[in-house]
Amino acid sequence: MLLNAILLGIIAVFGTMDSRMLGRTNFEQPLVMAALVGVALGDLTKGLIVGASLELIFMGIVNIGAAAPPDLVLGSVMATAFAILSDTNAQTALTIALPVAILGQMVGILLRMFMSTFVHKAESDIEKGEFAKARRFHILWGPILYSLMYFVPVFVAIYFGADVVKEIVQSIPAWLTNGLNLASKILPAYGFALLMQTMLSKKTVAYLLLGFFITAYAGLSVTGVAIFAALLVIILNEILPKNSVDQGLTSDEDDDLEEL
């Protein structure tokens, strides 16, 4: 269990370095994190299943600028690890992921508040001409504190809590398990609603309805609809003049701004 706790802690640190030191690589996405946890714990299949389920919930969450959305990395790593170690299904993992992600969000906000003091210290060092000290605050202390924020809770939870969580899950009555499974089926709809909130506009509603009716009445799978949508984009891009497409996009943005 010690080795598993260390490996999962390192995976969580690797995920949080995305968008901070590695650029926007999307390693922090639930599907990637869950797959890495699955490899580390020897159950890649369940890792992929849990990761795909978590993507449905978190796909509408976007980390932009100073925004602090629910923590994808902590939620994904913890939920996948407990699902594999306690031998439970993806539905149970979903009910673990959301509260853990929200807890990670609150801890992240507190850490950012603390790290804001570094700015004033760095400014003071720069005024004194001590550029090396200011650089250390930016390059060294930030990543170290972020790494500790992810490594420590994951390590402690996996090393001390896996057996406890397994016993708790096994002792949950059937009626509560059924309720959790029902809630897990509702959560993906919440994820889609978040995604549509950022993407949906007057000019894209028709395409949403088109995809819905193709799936409902033609019996086409999600993959088939995605391929059809890609072909439709290519065809429209070839048929419509570029100027009209640009004007349409500009009009869309104006409409969204007016609604705000």
N, C-alpha and C positions, 0 to 999 in steps of 0.2 A: 504493500500500500504506500510505503514511503516513496518508492520510485514513481508510482503513478501520480502521487501528489506533486512531486517535483516536475515531472513531465507536463502535467496539465497547467501548473503555474507558469512554466516557460511558454507554453502555447498561448496562455492569456496575455503574457507580456508581449509576445510576438504580435498578437492581434492589436494591442493598443498602440504599438509603434506605427501602425498604419495611419497615414495622414499626419503623423507627427515627425517621424524621422525618415520613413521609407517612401513618402509621397502617397498619392491616392492610388493604392494598389488593390483595394477592396478585399484584402485579407481578413478584415474585421467582420465581413458579412457572415451571418449565421451558417450558411451552407459550408463555407470554408472552415470556420472554426469547429463546427460539429464534425466535419469529415476528419480533421486533424485529431480531434479527441477520439473519434472512432478508431483511427489508426493506432494511437497511443494505447488504447485499452483493448485492442484486438477484436473490435467489432465494427468494421467500416460500414457494413450494410445498415446497421441501426443508426450509426452516426449520420449517414446520408439521409435516412428516412426522417430523423429528428431535425436535421438541418433544413431539409426541404419544407417541413411543416413550420419551422420557425420563420423561414423566409416569407411565408404567407402572412404572418403576423407583422413582421418588422419591415416589409418592403416599402411601406409608406413613410418610414422614419428617415429623415435626411439630416445629417450633421453639417450645418452650414455656419461658418463664422463662430460667434460666441454662443450659439444655441446649444442646449444641453438636453438632448433627447434621452430616452431610456437606453441604458448601456447594453449594446448588442453583444459585446464580447463576454462580459460576465454572465449575462443571461444564457447565451448559447453554450458556453463551456460548462457551467454548473448544471444546466438542464440535461445536456447530453451525457455528462459524466454520471449523474445520478440515475438516468434512465438505463444506462448500460450496467452500472455497478449493482443496482437494485433489481435488474432484470424486469423493468416495467416497459410499457408501450410508449409510443410517441405522444399520445394524448395526455398522459400523466406528465411527461416532460414539458408540455406546453404550459401547464398550470404552474410549474416551477419557474419557468423562464421569465414570465412577466413580472412577478414580484421581485425577483432577483435583479432584473434589469432596472426596475424603478429604484431599488435600493442603491444600485451602482450609480444611477443618475444623481441621487442626493449626495452620495459620498464624493462624486466627481465635482459637484458644485462647491462643496466645502473645500476640496483640494484647490480648486481654481481661486477661491477667495484667499486662501493662504498664500498661494503662489503669486498673487497680485502684489504682495509686499516685495517680491524680488525685483519688480520693475523700479521701485523707488531706490532700492539698494544699488541696482545696476546704474541708474542715472547718477547717483552720488559717486560711484566709482569712475564713471566716464568723466564727470566734471573734475575729478582729481587726476585724470590721466591714467588711471589704473584699468586699462582696457582688458587685460588678461582676467582680472577678477570678474568684470562685467560679462565676459564671454563665458566664463564657467557657469554663471547663473543661468545663462540661456541654453548652453549646450549640455551641461552636465547635470545640474540639480533637477531641472524639469523632467527629463527622461527617467532619472533615478526615482523620483517621487511617484511618477506615474507607474513605473514598474512595480514598486512596492505596493501601490494601491491595488494592483491586479494579482500579483504573485501571492501576497500574504493571505487574503481571504480565500482564494482558490485552494492554496496548500492546506490551510487550516480546515476548510470544509471537507476536502477529500480525505485528508489523513485522519481526522478525528470524527467526521460526521457520516461517512459512507455507510458504515454498518448501522448506525442509528437511524439514518434515513431509510435504509432497507427495512428495518423492523417497523418503522412508522408506516411505510407504504403497505406492508403486508398486513398491518393491523387495521387499516382503513376499512370501514364497513362497505358493503356492496352498494348501498343506496348513495353514499357519498362519492364512491368511485364512478358510478353512473352519472351523477351530477357533474363531476369534473370532466368526464368524457363529453358530455353535452356542451359544457362551456368551451371545451377545446375546439368544437365544431363551429362555434360562434366567433371565436377569436380571429380566424382567417378573414371573415367578413369585415371585421374591424380593421384589419390590415389593408384590405382592398379599399375601404372607405377613406383611410388616410391617404392612400395613393391617389385616389380620384380627386380628393380635395385639392391636391397640388397640380393635377394634370387636366382635370375636366374643365372645359369651357363651352360656350355656345356652339362653336364650330366643330368640336370633337364629340359631342353627344351622339351624333348620327353614327359615327364609327363604333362607339361603345355598343349601341343598340344593334348594329349590324353584326358584330361579333357575338353578342348574346343570342340573337335569333338563329345564327348559323349553328351555334352549339346546341341550342334547344331543339331545333326542328330538322336540321340536317344530320344530327348525330355525329358531328365532326369532333375529334378530340382537341384538347387544348393545343397540342403540338401542330395539328392540322390547321387550326385557326391562326396560330402564330405564323406559319408558312404562308397562308393566304394573305395575312396582313402585310408581310414583307413584300410579297409580289405586288399587292395593291399599291404600296408606297412607291415601288420602282416604276410601275405603270403611270401613276399620277405624276411622278417626277418627270417622266419623259413627255407626257401629254401636255401638262400645264406649263405655260411660259414661266420662266424663273421669276420675272418681275411680279406676276400675280401671286406666286407662292410667297415671296417676300412681303408683299403688301398684306396678304392674309395673315401671316405670322405677326406683323406689326399691329394689325387691327386686333388680333387676339390679345396681344399684350396690353393694348389700350383698354380693351373691354375689362380685362382683369384688374387693371389699375383703377378704372372707374368703379368697379364693384367694391374695391377696398376703400 
